[in-house]
């Protein structure tokens, strides 16, 4: 049996010691896990043969952006207090920082959000 979990300890309400001897391996995001599992990642999708990629098609993400930074988060109940750091950073940067997601107020339409 493998115990698989990618949530941090504060978000794992189970008392894991009750499973002692049940699982042979652990699969966590931690490097000391039996099977380290990365949290998040990227996937490359092949471009259809009918589409010819040119240099002019390469997106310039900064072209339309006039802000210093952006923060994206929908987990507003963090145990490591990153929201406090972001609030402090936003206080210093003001309008030069955009906050997206449930915690930030700005929304990204689903039709373009993952582009």
C-alpha positions as CSV (number, residue, x, y, z in Angstrom):
1,X,0.0,0.0,0.0
2,X,1.1,3.6,-0.8
3,X,0.0,6.6,1.2
4,X,-0.3,9.4,-1.3
5,X,-0.8,13.0,-0.2
6,X,0.3,16.4,-1.6
7,X,-1.2,18.6,1.1
8,X,1.0,20.2,3.8
9,X,0.8,18.8,7.3
10,X,-1.5,21.6,8.6
11,X,-4.1,20.8,5.9
12,X,-4.0,17.1,6.7
13,X,-6.6,16.6,9.5
14,X,-5.8,12.9,9.8
15,X,-3.7,11.6,12.7
16,X,-1.3,9.7,10.4
17,X,0.2,7.7,13.3
18,X,-3.0,5.6,13.3
19,X,-1.9,4.2,10.0
20,X,1.5,2.9,11.3
21,X,2.2,-0.4,9.7
22,X,-0.6,-0.1,7.1
23,X,1.4,1.5,4.3
24,X,4.6,0.2,2.8
25,X,5.6,3.5,1.1
26,X,4.7,7.2,1.3
27,X,4.2,9.4,-1.7
28,X,4.4,13.1,-0.6
29,X,5.8,16.3,-2.0
30,X,8.6,16.0,0.6
31,X,12.0,14.9,-0.7
32,X,12.4,12.4,2.1
33,X,9.3,10.5,1.0
34,X,9.7,7.0,-0.4
35,X,8.2,8.3,-3.7
36,X,8.7,12.1,-3.9
37,X,5.9,13.6,-5.9
38,X,6.3,17.1,-7.3
39,X,3.7,19.6,-6.5
40,X,2.4,21.2,-9.7
41,X,4.3,21.1,-13.0
42,X,4.2,21.9,-16.7
43,X,2.8,20.0,-19.6
44,X,3.9,20.6,-23.2
45,X,1.3,20.0,-25.7
46,X,2.4,19.2,-29.3
47,X,1.5,21.9,-31.8
48,X,-0.7,20.5,-34.6
49,X,1.2,19.9,-37.8
50,X,-1.2,22.3,-39.6
51,X,0.1,25.2,-37.5
52,X,3.4,26.7,-38.4
53,X,5.0,28.5,-35.5
54,X,6.8,31.8,-36.3
55,X,8.7,34.2,-34.2
56,X,5.9,36.7,-34.5
57,X,3.6,34.2,-32.8
58,X,5.6,34.0,-29.6
59,X,3.7,35.9,-26.9
60,X,5.2,38.8,-25.2
61,X,3.7,38.5,-21.7
62,X,5.0,41.9,-20.6
63,X,3.8,43.9,-23.6
64,X,0.4,44.7,-22.1
65,X,1.5,44.7,-18.5
66,X,2.5,47.8,-16.7
67,X,2.7,46.4,-13.1
68,X,5.7,45.4,-11.1
69,X,4.4,42.0,-10.0
70,X,1.3,39.7,-9.8
71,X,0.2,37.2,-7.1
72,X,-2.2,34.4,-7.9
73,X,-3.8,32.4,-5.1
74,X,-7.2,30.8,-4.3
75,X,-6.2,29.2,-1.0
76,X,-6.9,32.1,1.4
77,X,-6.5,30.0,4.5
78,X,-2.8,29.4,4.5
79,X,-1.0,28.2,7.6
80,X,2.4,29.6,6.6
81,X,1.1,33.2,6.7
82,X,2.1,34.0,3.1
83,X,-1.0,36.2,2.8
84,X,0.5,38.5,5.5
85,X,3.7,38.8,3.4
86,X,1.7,39.5,0.3
87,X,-0.4,42.2,2.1
88,X,2.8,43.8,3.3
89,X,4.2,43.7,-0.2
90,X,1.0,45.1,-1.6
91,X,1.2,48.0,1.0
92,X,4.6,48.9,-0.4
93,X,3.9,48.4,-4.1
94,X,0.3,49.7,-4.2
95,X,-1.0,49.7,-7.7
96,X,2.1,48.1,-9.0
97,X,1.0,44.7,-7.8
98,X,-2.1,42.8,-9.0
99,X,-3.7,40.2,-6.8
100,X,-5.6,37.5,-8.7
101,X,-7.9,34.7,-7.4
102,X,-10.3,34.3,-4.5
103,X,-7.9,36.0,-2.2
104,X,-7.0,39.0,-4.4
105,X,-10.2,40.3,-5.9
106,X,-9.0,40.4,-9.5
107,X,-10.4,37.6,-11.8
108,X,-9.0,36.0,-14.8
109,X,-11.7,34.8,-17.3
110,X,-11.5,31.0,-17.7
111,X,-11.5,31.5,-21.5
112,X,-8.0,33.1,-21.3
113,X,-6.8,32.4,-17.8
114,X,-4.7,29.3,-18.8
115,X,-3.3,30.9,-22.0
